[in-house]
Amino acid sequence: MHDFRYVGNKLCCEKVTVEALAKRFGTPLYLYSQHTLTARFQELDQALAGVEHLVCFAVKSNSNQSVLRLLAGLGSGFDIVSGGELQRVIAAGGDPRRCAFAGVGKSESEIEFALRQGVHTFNAESEPELERINRVAARLKKIAPVAVRVNPDVEAHTHKKITTGTYENKFGIAFEQIEGVYARASKLKHLRLRGLQMHIGSQITEASPFEQAVRKVLPLVTRLKEKHGLEFISLGGGLGIVYEPALASGSAAWWKSAQGKRMLTPQKYAARLLPLLKPLGLRILIEPGRFISGSAGILVTRVEYVKRTGRKNFLIVDAAMNDLIRPAFYEAYHEILPVTRKSGALVRSDVVGPICESGDFFCQDRPLPKAGQGDYLALMSAGAYGFVMASNYNTRALAAEVMVNGNQAALVRERQPIQDIWRGEKAAPWLR
Ligand code: LLP
């Protein structure tokens, strides 16, 4: 469920028309619904109510200060993957003690910063990393809380670029090696082995890969708990959302439809996993990103030109792959809706950006309502891995971001001034 729907012919975010916001703040524009973010967080949190747990929002999916501040206020913890993300969380009023620090390449300075801030855990991904954390902790005279990430070698049935839990991936430590790693790590005096972590991939839309992974690690985690006194198991993130058709999926009727009934919900996720996990008596951590932020955001863009050439109808819009890279990078589908609905036949169209690359498209040959110059279009389900993956390619400014709450709207990131893009660049002295 989400809070983007048509009222009459106007697409609304909560109680505000998207058109009014596009006119007020300009395009390309990311729009977030506070109500959707809140509802999604609470849905997950409540699904796990039967066990001691912590939901750690994956900051990488959407790191806007207002998004983080909202979630911190709801009691969320955070899954972070860099010192920068930890600084963001702290700036947004989040509690470092509720932060799990993941990632395969933590630097000495990042480890030191996180230790000084008192993070909940380091999710370690290799033995050299455990040794480095131990060394830094010894220097600071601290004990570092760690969990080791196990790679359970299960197939998550998702896009190859977002599968992480098989032996083809750089993530985690192979299942068979884990006990040896814990045995050696237990001898490192400045580490406290607090948990076991895993994450098998992203945009997973069925419960079975999660269940398979949990069943596989259960005996292991039981033994590790006995030997090393683990306190928690982290299941990672990965709960998928509906991209197609995103608008329909916002309605209660859609969730009752055949497609809706098949969709993985937090309730189904919890119903499949909690009975397996409860007997462990461990605290459960999860690290959802997309599930919370994905459906809560859209990217609004304006048609600059309509161009018919060869056999194609191109809608050239003012957003591009630098604003939302998912279609180019993962062949991802984002539903595209007119911000003002008109009647009439559908036209097969390619929605493309101004960037000089053939890969700069949002859809190809998709039947869409006829659109003309100046019309606004909405790219749905763009709240996760949207703005955060934006770049300045082609010296294009980062888009503005707006948060909506009921009938209020606030600019939560101003459009980047063009000159900021090359701030910090200098002419070499011999060129001056
Ligand atoms: N935990 C770990 C260790 C992760 O690597 C990730 C995502 C998450 C949690 C959060 O996963 P989520 O709940 O959002 O699925 N840019 C790609 C997705 C990359 C995911 C990276 N890791 C996309 O746009 O589809």
Boltz pocket constraint, residues with backbone or C-beta under 6 A from the ligand:
constraints:
  - pocket:
      binder: B
      contacts: [[A, 58], [A, 61], [A, 79], [A, 102], [A, 161], [A, 162], [A, 164], [A, 198], [A, 199], [A, 201], [A, 202], [A, 203], [A, 236], [A, 237], [A, 238], [A, 239], [A, 287], [A, 288], [A, 289], [A, 290], [A, 291], [A, 326], [A, 330], [A, 384], [A, 385]]
      max_distance: 6.0
